[in-house]
Amino acid sequence: MTDTHGVHDWAMPAGAGEPSVGQVPDAAPSAAVPPPPAPAQYLPPVVPAAPAVTHAPTYRSWQPGIIPLRPVGFGEFLSVPFRAMRFNRSVVVGGPTLCVTLSMVLLGAAFWIAFTDPSLALLSPSGQISGIQTSTVVVMIVAFLALILADAIASAIVAPGVARAVLGERITIGAALRTIGPRIWSLALVWLMSTLAVGAAMVPGIVLMMVSFSNGDDATAILGSLTLIGFAVLAALPIYVISAVARCVIVLEKRGPFSALRRTFQVIKGRFWWSLLIVFVTGLIIYTVTGIFQQMMSFVGGIVLAIGFNGGWWAMAVFVAALVVGAIIAYVVTYSYMGAVYALIYIDARIRHEGFDLDLARAAEARRA
């Protein structure tokens, strides 16, 4: 990752070559006769040359930020995302909050316009649907696109914050937005390709279920359901991990979508199943916690709705507000935490395969100097 304040290039290292030692001077011409050596007593004292100034890593450079610069342990994948959320909260937490809030506001506006559209007659039990207004369609399309972009961007915007936190640097939400701004469509395309890949894996199960509905065969319906669930689960997790790490590559190495996917396979080669296990465990923990929180908010909203059912519109407003607030908090925590996990998977793989810890340590020492 590079920006105007960057001290390190996150791009793939170039091919290694022999170090340059400068140009060797031509030999002296044969006609030149060297002067006779001076007597030993007249030789000047030998003064050793001062060593060249280099930024060799010191012990203080091996943990400049939220993690020590070495391969990341399994337990650190569980705890370090919380450190990143505290250290660079304006990006790691603020970025997903911005994305989720904007998409939820647009979604709420779409529902409101749809419910108040007189052509749909959703609020009138005796009315009849006579069509749909153009403004309603436009707002619903915009809200749908906002949800897609929020899902594609919310975890990717965390990557610059985590990358800088590893070096002990803080960045603003504005700097993170400028980093991902030119890559929005690449992020959206990777999201679309991963979604289509998961959908393609579900086709056999869908076909079996359609056949069972037409024939009335219960055995085929059960087989179709198991196939649908099995293929979806088996395909979704690997595709989700690959696309998530690819989004980190797009943001940090400034690559296109197809180049990022190729780079992702190169980075996590030999660590693929380990990465799946990390994402499965961390995802299970965070989704369980956020799911319980959402259920609690829904329960509180339901109680308020039941108490004030005959009291007016305020009970419905409280119920909807509880659902929206619960969803926003749950999604923000999920995107922040899992986005940090994906960034750590990327950094850990580069440390293991490319000696990236040495590059980061040198960058940290150069900054200290």
KOLZAVEX-868599 format. One line per field, with one value per residue: x, y, z of N, C-alpha, C in turn; residue in three letters. Coordinates in steps of 0.02 Angstrom, whole numbers. Atoms other than C-alpha are relative to their C-alpha. Example, Ala and Ser with C-alpha at 12.3 -4.5 7.8 and 13.67 -1.06 7.14 Angstrom:
BEGIN
n_xx: c(45, -42)
n_yy: c(-59, -59)
n_zz: c(0, -3)
ca_xx: c(615, 684)
ca_yy: c(-225, -53)
ca_zz: c(390, 357)
c_xx: c(45, -39)
c_yy: c(60, 55)
c_zz: c(0, 37)
type: c(ala, ser)
//
This chain:
BEGIN
n_xx: c(42, -37, 35, -46, -38, -21, -71, -12, 39, 31, 5, -38, -71, -28, -45, -64, -59, -63, -4, -44, -57, -27, -42, -71, -40, -47, -68, -46, -38, -62, -57, -6, -43, 20, -55, -28, 32, -33, -24, 53, 8, 35, 68, 51, 38, 59, 62, 55, 55, 63, 49, 57, 61, 54, 56, 6, 51, -20, 51, 60, 36, 33, 70, 14, 71, 46, -23, -71, -12, -14, 63, 55, 26, 73, 33, -4, 54, 60, -5, -29, 50, 23, -53, 5, 60, -16, -57, 20, 73, 33, 5, 22, 70, 36, 13, 61, 58, 21, 30, 62, 50, 26, 42, 61, 42, 30, 48, 59, 36, 34, 60, 49, 31, 42, 61, 43, 18, 72, 12, -6, 55, -21, 28, 73, 24, 51, -25, -23, -63, 12, -64, -52, -27, -70, -43, -7, -45, -67, -27, -13, -61, -56, -11, -30, -70, -36, -12, -54, -63, -17, -27, -64, -49, -3, -57, -61, -25, -36, -68, -52, -7, -38, -68, -36, -6, -57, -60, 7, 22, 72, 22, 67, 49, -8, -56, 22, 46, -40, -36, 45, 43, -10, 6, 68, 30, -35, 28, 67, -4, -19, 60, 48, -26, 7, 71, 19, -31, 41, 64, -10, -6, 66, 44, 23, 52, 61, 29, 32, 61, 50, 25, 42, 63, 40, 18, 29, -42, -29, -70, -38, 1, -49, -66, -13, -13, -67, -49, -2, -34, -69, -40, -4, -48, -67, -26, 4, -55, -63, 8, 3, -67, -41, 21, -15, -72, -11, 17, -58, -52, 21, -9, -68, -48, 28, 6, 66, 34, -27, -68, 5, 18, -61, -46, 27, -19, -72, -15, 25, -20, -28, 34, 71, 43, -9, 39, 71, 14, 0, 61, 57, 3, 14, 67, 49, 3, 27, 70, 40, 8, 42, 68, 33, 15, 58, 59, 18, 31, 66, 43, 18, 46, 64, 35, 26, 54, 57, 28, 31, 32, 59, -15, -17, -54, -65, -23, -29, -63, -51, -15, -42, -64, -38, -25, -50, -60, -31, -31, -58, -54, -23, -37, -63, -46, -19, -45, -63, -38, -20, -47, -66, -23, -22, -63, -53, -15, -42, -66, -32, -23, -58, -57, -23, -24, -40, -42, 28, -15, -63, 16, 37, -46, -43, 41, 11, -62, -12, 44, -27, -60)
n_yy: c(-59, -62, -63, -56, 6, 69, 14, 68, 22, 64, 38, 62, -15, 14, 56, -13, -1, -12, -70, -43, -24, -59, 12, 10, -46, 31, 9, -54, 15, 35, -45, -31, 37, -18, -28, 47, -5, -42, 38, 17, -50, -58, 18, -30, 50, 27, -18, 39, -40, 2, 45, -32, -5, 44, 7, 70, 7, 11, 37, -41, 1, 64, -8, -71, -13, 43, 69, 10, 14, 71, 33, -12, 61, 9, -41, -71, -14, -12, -59, -59, -45, -48, -50, -44, -42, -53, -40, -40, 5, -43, 37, 69, -2, -54, 17, 40, -38, -45, 40, 32, -51, -27, 50, 9, -59, 7, 55, -25, -46, 40, 31, -52, -21, 54, 5, -58, -5, 14, 50, 67, 8, 45, -23, -2, 69, 5, -26, 48, -19, -25, -11, -22, -63, 2, -20, 58, 47, -29, 2, 71, 20, -33, 33, 66, -10, -22, 59, 38, -36, 2, 66, 7, -50, -8, 37, -19, -63, 14, 23, -52, -14, 53, -1, -54, 16, 46, -42, -49, -64, -13, -37, -25, 31, -31, 33, 66, -8, -16, 61, 48, -33, 23, 73, 20, 45, 63, 34, 22, 55, 60, 20, 29, 65, 49, 15, 44, 66, 35, 17, 56, 61, 18, 19, 70, 9, -34, 41, 58, -21, -14, 65, 31, -36, 19, 71, 16, 52, -25, 20, -47, -64, 4, 1, -67, -45, 16, -21, -73, -23, 25, -35, -71, -6, 19, -49, -68, -19, -13, -57, -60, -15, -23, -67, -48, -15, -37, -71, -30, -9, -56, -63, -11, 4, -40, 44, 11, 59, 65, 4, 11, 69, 39, -15, 31, 71, 3, -19, 49, 68, 35, -23, -6, 34, -34, -62, 19, 15, -64, -37, 37, -9, -70, -17, 31, -38, -68, 4, 21, -57, -51, 28, -5, -71, -18, 31, -38, -62, 17, 18, -63, -35, 36, -15, -68, 1, 32, -43, -60, 16, -42, -67, -46, 17, -1, 68, 25, -36, 28, 68, -6, -29, 53, 46, -34, -10, 66, 23, -41, 17, 68, -1, -37, 43, 56, -23, -23, 57, 46, -35, 4, 69, 10, -37, 37, 60, -24, -19, 61, 40, -33, 10, 69, 18, -50, -36, -68, -29, -39, -64, -42, -22, -53, -59, -28, -29, -61, -52, -20, -39)
n_zz: c(0, 3, 3, -5, -62, -7, -7, 22, 58, -14, 61, 2, 9, 66, 0, -34, 44, -34, -21, 39, -39, 35, 58, -16, 42, 48, -25, 17, 61, -12, 0, -65, -46, -68, -39, -49, -65, -49, -59, -48, -52, 26, 21, -44, -39, 34, -33, 32, 28, -38, 32, 34, -40, 22, -46, -19, -53, -69, -37, -6, 64, 13, -14, 2, -4, -38, -2, 14, 71, 9, 18, -47, -31, 5, -51, 18, 47, -39, -43, 32, 29, -50, -6, 59, -8, -47, 22, 58, -2, 50, 63, -9, -22, 34, 70, 5, -24, 54, 54, -22, -15, 63, 34, -38, 11, 66, -3, -35, 45, 51, -31, -15, 63, 24, -41, 11, 71, 6, 52, -29, -48, -54, -63, 7, 9, 51, 64, 49, 30, 68, 32, -45, 24, 22, -56, -44, 32, -1, -68, -16, 35, -33, -65, 13, 18, -60, -41, 31, -10, -72, -15, 33, -23, -72, -28, 35, -26, -62, 15, -11, -71, -32, 27, -33, -71, -7, -3, -53, 28, 2, 58, -6, 44, 66, 35, 20, 56, 60, 21, 34, 49, 69, 4, -19, 49, -5, -58, 17, 48, -37, -37, 48, 23, -54, -8, 55, -10, -50, 33, 46, -40, -25, 55, -1, -50, 23, 53, -31, -34, 51, 25, -52, -2, 58, -4, -65, -31, -63, -5, 41, -35, -55, 31, 26, -57, -26, 50, 0, -61, 0, 50, -19, -56, 23, 47, -24, -43, 37, 45, -41, -25, 56, 21, -53, 3, 63, -11, -34, 51, 43, -35, -24, 55, 55, 58, 29, -30, 21, -27, -72, -13, 12, -55, -60, 1, -12, -70, -49, 18, -58, -60, 18, -49, -64, 5, -7, -70, -36, 16, -27, -73, -16, 24, -44, -63, 7, 22, -57, -46, 31, 7, -65, -11, 41, -29, -59, 22, 27, -57, -34, 45, 0, -63, 6, 48, -31, -53, 28, 63, 8, -23, 55, 46, -33, -14, 62, 12, -45, 25, 60, -20, -33, 52, 41, -41, -10, 63, 15, -46, 15, 63, -9, -37, 43, 53, -30, -26, 54, 44, -31, 7, 69, 8, -35, 41, 55, -26, -26, 57, 30, -45, 5, 67, 33, -48, -4, -65, 6, 33, -47, -53, 28, 8, -67, -23, 39, -28, -65, 12)
ca_xx: c(0, 65, 2, 74, 133, 183, 349, 330, 273, 150, 166, 237, 426, 523, 635, 792, 957, 1139, 1173, 1252, 1424, 1452, 1564, 1741, 1868, 1978, 2153, 2294, 2387, 2541, 2653, 2617, 2749, 2692, 2792, 2909, 2836, 2873, 2975, 2874, 2912, 2833, 2672, 2515, 2412, 2271, 2101, 1956, 1817, 1654, 1521, 1382, 1222, 1092, 925, 960, 815, 841, 745, 625, 578, 512, 349, 317, 129, -9, 84, 263, 340, 339, 212, 44, -12, -188, -232, -175, -303, -435, -368, -271, -427, -485, -316, -334, -510, -439, -280, -352, -534, -570, -539, -564, -728, -772, -757, -884, -996, -1001, -1037, -1170, -1258, -1272, -1338, -1463, -1525, -1553, -1638, -1752, -1795, -1836, -1954, -2036, -2066, -2132, -2254, -2315, -2329, -2515, -2499, -2447, -2585, -2484, -2559, -2737, -2819, -2960, -2849, -2791, -2618, -2624, -2438, -2281, -2208, -2042, -1970, -2003, -1912, -1763, -1743, -1756, -1621, -1508, -1534, -1494, -1333, -1287, -1306, -1192, -1059, -1070, -1040, -895, -812, -849, -719, -595, -584, -520, -363, -269, -306, -238, -88, -39, -74, 53, 183, 118, 41, -132, -226, -387, -547, -516, -347, -427, -566, -438, -347, -499, -585, -502, -530, -717, -767, -631, -696, -874, -821, -734, -891, -998, -885, -885, -1075, -1097, -977, -1077, -1238, -1167, -1124, -1306, -1376, -1376, -1476, -1600, -1624, -1660, -1786, -1875, -1885, -1955, -2089, -2143, -2145, -2203, -2059, -2015, -1851, -1791, -1844, -1741, -1593, -1609, -1615, -1460, -1369, -1416, -1358, -1202, -1140, -1179, -1080, -934, -919, -964, -825, -675, -744, -780, -603, -521, -626, -598, -408, -416, -502, -356, -236, -337, -327, -150, -61, -172, -212, -356, -483, -408, -229, -283, -361, -202, -98, -213, -184, 3, -2, -106, -28, 13, -95, -265, -340, -265, -345, -513, -500, -457, -603, -722, -677, -672, -830, -922, -876, -918, -1079, -1139, -1108, -1186, -1333, -1370, -1360, -1482, -1603, -1597, -1634, -1778, -1845, -1840, -1923, -2057, -2097, -2116, -2226, -2337, -2355, -2395, -2490, -2647, -2556, -2511, -2369, -2230, -2225, -2196, -2062, -1971, -1983, -1911, -1776, -1724, -1709, -1611, -1491, -1463, -1427, -1307, -1207, -1200, -1143, -1013, -936, -937, -858, -728, -676, -678, -596, -452, -442, -429, -292, -195, -211, -135, 7, 43, 55, 176, 283, 293, 323, 412, 506, 390, 431, 607, 536, 416, 553, 666, 524, 488, 673, 685, 537, 618, 779)
ca_yy: c(0, 170, 344, 515, 471, 292, 222, 51, -25, -166, -226, -396, -398, -391, -533, -548, -509, -486, -330, -187, -140, 7, 23, -44, 89, 52, -11, 114, 129, 22, 173, 237, 186, 176, 280, 188, 147, 268, 211, 131, 270, 399, 303, 395, 309, 198, 270, 149, 216, 261, 129, 172, 229, 92, 60, -113, -176, -166, -255, -108, -130, -307, -249, -73, -94, -214, -377, -438, -453, -642, -772, -742, -876, -947, -861, -694, -709, -708, -562, -448, -387, -306, -220, -154, -91, 7, 67, 129, 145, 286, 166, -10, 37, 201, 134, -8, 109, 233, 98, 8, 167, 238, 74, 56, 234, 204, 38, 121, 257, 125, 34, 197, 251, 79, 77, 252, 224, 243, 132, -17, 12, -75, 32, 17, -153, -112, -38, -125, -127, -22, -15, 59, 233, 265, 350, 194, 84, 203, 213, 23, -2, 125, 42, -129, -65, 20, -145, -231, -95, -93, -280, -267, -114, -128, -263, -201, -27, -108, -173, -5, 26, -144, -131, 37, -25, -165, -28, 73, 208, 286, 346, 441, 382, 508, 428, 256, 316, 392, 225, 121, 253, 204, 19, 21, -61, -192, -234, -243, -357, -478, -479, -515, -656, -739, -725, -802, -943, -986, -977, -1095, -1220, -1217, -1256, -1449, -1441, -1316, -1427, -1580, -1483, -1421, -1599, -1658, -1521, -1572, -1759, -1751, -1864, -1837, -1933, -1819, -1667, -1724, -1763, -1593, -1504, -1595, -1562, -1379, -1355, -1463, -1383, -1208, -1238, -1326, -1191, -1037, -1041, -1066, -940, -816, -830, -812, -661, -579, -595, -537, -377, -346, -372, -250, -115, -140, -185, -80, -222, -260, -397, -538, -497, -491, -663, -736, -650, -718, -898, -862, -784, -916, -1065, -1192, -1097, -1120, -1248, -1160, -998, -1087, -1149, -974, -894, -1032, -1016, -827, -812, -936, -836, -664, -717, -805, -652, -529, -647, -655, -465, -445, -567, -468, -305, -388, -457, -284, -206, -342, -310, -124, -161, -278, -153, -4, -93, 9, 165, 237, 242, 263, 77, 32, 167, 97, -80, -28, 77, -71, -183, -53, -10, -194, -232, -85, -128, -313, -280, -151, -269, -412, -313, -234, -397, -508, -373, -370, -561, -559, -426, -529, -685, -587, -515, -682, -772, -642, -655, -843, -847, -685, -633, -484, -464, -406, -275, -213, -207, -106, 12, 33, 65, 191, 284, 285, 352)
ca_zz: c(0, -45, -12, 11, 186, 150, 199, 124, -40, -17, -196, -241, -226, -389, -442, -340, -427, -387, -285, -379, -318, -435, -587, -576, -636, -785, -752, -754, -920, -940, -968, -795, -668, -488, -366, -248, -79, 60, 209, 347, 469, 353, 317, 380, 514, 448, 491, 463, 353, 436, 405, 284, 363, 345, 423, 491, 597, 784, 920, 931, 747, 766, 843, 784, 790, 838, 802, 813, 640, 627, 568, 651, 774, 779, 943, 873, 733, 869, 972, 854, 759, 921, 937, 760, 801, 948, 864, 698, 747, 625, 480, 548, 634, 550, 372, 392, 494, 350, 220, 322, 380, 204, 133, 276, 253, 68, 105, 232, 106, -24, 96, 148, -32, -76, 71, 33, -154, -191, -345, -237, -108, 29, 167, 105, 135, 16, -120, -277, -353, -510, -550, -477, -489, -577, -423, -320, -445, -454, -266, -248, -380, -296, -127, -201, -281, -116, -24, -150, -139, 51, 58, -65, 15, 201, 237, 104, 181, 340, 252, 244, 427, 479, 364, 439, 615, 588, 561, 708, 599, 608, 455, 433, 353, 213, 172, 169, 54, -65, -66, -114, -220, -386, -344, -309, -472, -456, -283, -349, -493, -376, -267, -421, -482, -311, -298, -470, -426, -269, -371, -501, -364, -309, -482, -466, -305, -379, -532, -424, -321, -477, -542, -376, -380, -554, -516, -335, -282, -99, -112, -253, -152, -3, -115, -198, -30, 33, -130, -126, 54, 34, -125, -59, 101, 15, -117, -17, 114, -4, -129, 9, 79, -91, -138, 32, 21, -161, -103, 15, -132, -239, -106, -41, -203, -318, -438, -554, -513, -617, -570, -388, -398, -475, -342, -206, -260, -259, -85, 5, -83, 51, 176, 94, 214, 364, 303, 285, 464, 528, 437, 492, 676, 682, 577, 688, 843, 777, 688, 845, 953, 830, 799, 985, 994, 849, 929, 1091, 1000, 907, 1072, 1153, 1001, 1001, 1185, 1152, 1002, 1103, 1247, 1137, 999, 1029, 1083, 912, 788, 917, 958, 776, 764, 916, 845, 677, 760, 869, 715, 616, 759, 797, 614, 594, 751, 706, 527, 580, 708, 583, 441, 556, 638, 483, 376, 500, 493, 303, 308, 436, 327, 183, 289, 374, 206, 138, 294, 275, 86, 45, 203, 217, 401, 353, 235, 367, 499, 384, 346, 532, 568, 426, 500, 672, 597)
c_xx: c(44, -47, 51, 43, 30, 75, 16, -45, -27, -5, 44, 74, 23, 48, 67, 57, 62, 4, 50, 56, 32, 45, 72, 41, 47, 69, 44, 38, 68, 60, 11, 41, -20, 59, 26, -34, 40, 26, -54, -10, -38, -72, -52, -38, -63, -61, -57, -55, -63, -50, -57, -62, -54, -53, -10, -51, 31, -57, -65, -41, -39, -71, -16, -73, -38, 22, 76, 10, 29, -65, -52, -25, -76, -36, 1, -53, -65, 2, 24, -53, -28, 52, -3, -60, 12, 53, -19, -76, -35, -8, -30, -72, -39, -16, -62, -62, -28, -36, -68, -55, -30, -45, -66, -48, -35, -52, -63, -41, -37, -63, -54, -36, -45, -65, -46, -18, -74, -16, 4, -54, 18, -30, -76, -26, -51, 23, 23, 65, -13, 65, 52, 31, 74, 48, 11, 50, 72, 32, 15, 63, 62, 16, 31, 73, 41, 15, 58, 67, 21, 31, 70, 54, 11, 59, 66, 29, 38, 74, 53, 10, 41, 72, 42, 9, 56, 65, -4, -22, -76, -16, -72, -47, 4, 56, -20, -48, 37, 38, -46, -42, 10, -13, -71, -29, 36, -26, -70, 2, 21, -59, -49, 23, -7, -73, -24, 28, -39, -68, 6, 6, -68, -47, -22, -55, -66, -34, -36, -64, -56, -29, -46, -68, -45, -23, -34, 38, 33, 74, 45, 3, 51, 71, 19, 16, 70, 54, 7, 39, 74, 45, 9, 52, 71, 30, 5, 62, 66, -5, 0, 69, 43, -19, 17, 74, 16, -18, 56, 57, -17, 16, 73, 52, -24, -2, -72, -30, 32, 72, 0, -17, 61, 50, -23, 18, 75, 16, -19, 16, 35, -32, -76, -45, 6, -40, -75, -18, -3, -65, -61, -8, -17, -70, -54, -7, -36, -73, -46, -14, -46, -71, -38, -20, -61, -65, -23, -33, -70, -49, -24, -50, -69, -40, -32, -59, -63, -32, -38, -36, -61, 13, 19, 61, 67, 27, 32, 67, 56, 21, 46, 68, 44, 29, 56, 65, 36, 36, 64, 59, 28, 42, 67, 51, 25, 49, 67, 43, 24, 45, 70, 29, 27, 67, 58, 18, 48, 71, 38, 28, 61, 61, 29, 33, 51, 47, -23, 13, 65, -13, -36, 45, 46, -39, -12, 64, 16, -44, 27, 62, -17)
c_yy: c(61, 58, 54, -3, -70, -6, -69, -17, -69, -43, -62, 16, -18, -59, 18, -3, 12, 73, 38, 27, 61, -20, -6, 46, -37, -5, 57, -18, -30, 46, 32, -43, 20, 27, -51, 8, 43, -43, -9, 54, 61, -16, 32, -54, -20, 18, -39, 46, -7, -46, 39, -1, -43, -3, -74, -6, -13, -36, 40, 0, -64, -1, 75, 16, -53, -72, -1, -22, -71, -33, 6, -67, -2, 43, 73, 18, 14, 66, 62, 44, 51, 54, 49, 46, 56, 48, 48, 0, 43, -35, -69, -4, 52, -15, -43, 37, 46, -40, -28, 52, 28, -50, -11, 59, -4, -57, 21, 47, -39, -33, 53, 23, -54, -5, 59, 11, -16, -52, -71, -15, -47, 20, 3, -71, -7, 23, -57, 26, 19, 12, 20, 63, -7, 17, -58, -50, 25, -5, -72, -25, 31, -33, -69, 6, 23, -59, -41, 34, -1, -66, -9, 44, -3, -37, 21, 65, -9, -16, 55, 17, -53, 1, 55, -14, -50, 38, 53, 68, 5, 40, 21, -37, 31, -32, -70, 4, 18, -61, -47, 32, -24, -74, -24, -51, -67, -41, -27, -59, -64, -26, -35, -68, -53, -19, -46, -70, -40, -19, -58, -66, -24, -25, -73, -12, 32, -41, -61, 19, 17, -63, -33, 35, -20, -72, -19, -54, 28, -17, 48, 68, 1, 1, 69, 49, -12, 22, 76, 27, -20, 37, 74, 9, -15, 52, 69, 20, 10, 61, 65, 19, 27, 71, 53, 19, 38, 73, 36, 13, 59, 66, 14, 0, 35, -41, -1, -64, -66, -9, -12, -72, -46, 9, -33, -73, -8, 12, -55, -72, -33, 20, 2, -31, 31, 65, -15, -13, 65, 38, -35, 11, 72, 21, -30, 39, 66, -2, -24, 58, 53, -25, 3, 73, 22, -30, 38, 66, -13, -17, 63, 39, -33, 12, 69, 2, -32, 45, 59, -12, 45, 74, 49, -24, -6, -70, -31, 34, -27, -70, 3, 27, -53, -49, 32, 9, -66, -25, 40, -19, -70, -2, 36, -43, -57, 22, 22, -59, -44, 34, -1, -71, -12, 36, -37, -64, 19, 16, -61, -42, 31, -6, -69, -15, 48, 38, 71, 32, 40, 67, 47, 26, 55, 64, 34, 33, 65, 57, 25, 44, 69)
c_zz: c(0, 2, 10, 62, 8, 6, -26, -58, 13, -62, 4, -12, -70, 5, 30, -51, 40, 21, -42, 45, -33, -57, 21, -45, -45, 32, -23, -63, 16, 4, 68, 47, 70, 39, 50, 68, 48, 57, 52, 51, -23, -23, 47, 38, -38, 42, -32, -24, 42, -35, -32, 44, -31, 53, 17, 57, 68, 36, 6, -65, -11, 27, 1, 11, 39, 4, -5, -72, -7, -22, 56, 26, -2, 52, -16, -52, 36, 37, -36, -35, 49, 12, -58, 6, 49, -28, -57, -6, -53, -67, 11, 23, -39, -72, -8, 26, -54, -55, 21, 12, -65, -35, 37, -9, -68, -1, 36, -43, -53, 28, 13, -64, -27, 40, -12, -73, -9, -53, 27, 51, 57, 67, -1, -12, -55, -68, -45, -31, -73, -38, 51, -30, -18, 57, 48, -28, 3, 69, 21, -35, 33, 67, -9, -18, 61, 46, -28, 12, 73, 18, -30, 31, 75, 32, -33, 28, 65, -13, 7, 73, 36, -23, 33, 75, 13, 5, 55, -24, 2, -63, 11, -48, -71, -40, -24, -60, -64, -25, -39, -54, -71, -9, 14, -49, -3, 59, -15, -49, 33, 41, -47, -23, 55, 11, -55, 8, 52, -30, -48, 38, 25, -55, 3, 51, -20, -54, 29, 36, -49, -29, 50, 4, -59, 3, 65, 36, 62, 6, -41, 33, 57, -27, -27, 56, 28, -48, 0, 60, -1, -48, 19, 55, -24, -46, 31, 41, -38, -46, 40, 25, -56, -21, 53, -1, -64, 7, 38, -50, -45, 34, 16, -56, -63, -65, -26, 27, -19, 23, 75, 17, -11, 57, 64, 3, 13, 74, 48, -19, 59, 65, -10, 53, 69, 0, 6, 73, 41, -12, 29, 75, 19, -22, 45, 65, -9, -23, 56, 47, -30, -10, 65, 15, -41, 27, 63, -19, -29, 56, 36, -42, -2, 64, -3, -47, 30, 53, -30, -65, -14, 17, -55, -38, 35, 13, -63, -15, 43, -24, -60, 18, 34, -51, -39, 39, 12, -62, -15, 45, -16, -64, 7, 37, -44, -53, 29, 21, -57, -50, 27, -6, -70, -13, 35, -37, -57, 25, 25, -57, -33, 46, -7, -67, -28, 48, 11, 67, -2, -33, 47, 55, -26, -8, 68, 26, -38, 26, 66, -10, -27)
type: c(met, thr, asp, thr, his, gly, val, his, asp, trp, ala, met, pro, ala, gly, ala, gly, glu, pro, ser, val, gly, gln, val, pro, asp, ala, ala, pro, ser, ala, ala, val, pro, pro, pro, pro, ala, pro, ala, gln, tyr, leu, pro, pro, val, val, pro, ala, ala, pro, ala, val, thr, his, ala, pro, thr, tyr, arg, ser, trp, gln, pro, gly, ile, ile, pro, leu, arg, pro, val, gly, phe, gly, glu, phe, leu, ser, val, pro, phe, arg, ala, met, arg, phe, asn, arg, ser, val, val, val, gly, gly, pro, thr, leu, cys, val, thr, leu, ser, met, val, leu, leu, gly, ala, ala, phe, trp, ile, ala, phe, thr, asp, pro, ser, leu, ala, leu, leu, ser, pro, ser, gly, gln, ile, ser, gly, ile, gln, thr, ser, thr, val, val, val, met, ile, val, ala, phe, leu, ala, leu, ile, leu, ala, asp, ala, ile, ala, ser, ala, ile, val, ala, pro, gly, val, ala, arg, ala, val, leu, gly, glu, arg, ile, thr, ile, gly, ala, ala, leu, arg, thr, ile, gly, pro, arg, ile, trp, ser, leu, ala, leu, val, trp, leu, met, ser, thr, leu, ala, val, gly, ala, ala, met, val, pro, gly, ile, val, leu, met, met, val, ser, phe, ser, asn, gly, asp, asp, ala, thr, ala, ile, leu, gly, ser, leu, thr, leu, ile, gly, phe, ala, val, leu, ala, ala, leu, pro, ile, tyr, val, ile, ser, ala, val, ala, arg, cys, val, ile, val, leu, glu, lys, arg, gly, pro, phe, ser, ala, leu, arg, arg, thr, phe, gln, val, ile, lys, gly, arg, phe, trp, trp, ser, leu, leu, ile, val, phe, val, thr, gly, leu, ile, ile, tyr, thr, val, thr, gly, ile, phe, gln, gln, met, met, ser, phe, val, gly, gly, ile, val, leu, ala, ile, gly, phe, asn, gly, gly, trp, trp, ala, met, ala, val, phe, val, ala, ala, leu, val, val, gly, ala, ile, ile, ala, tyr, val, val, thr, tyr, ser, tyr, met, gly, ala, val, tyr, ala, leu, ile, tyr, ile, asp, ala, arg, ile, arg, his, glu, gly, phe, asp, leu, asp, leu, ala, arg, ala, ala, glu, ala, arg, arg, ala)
//
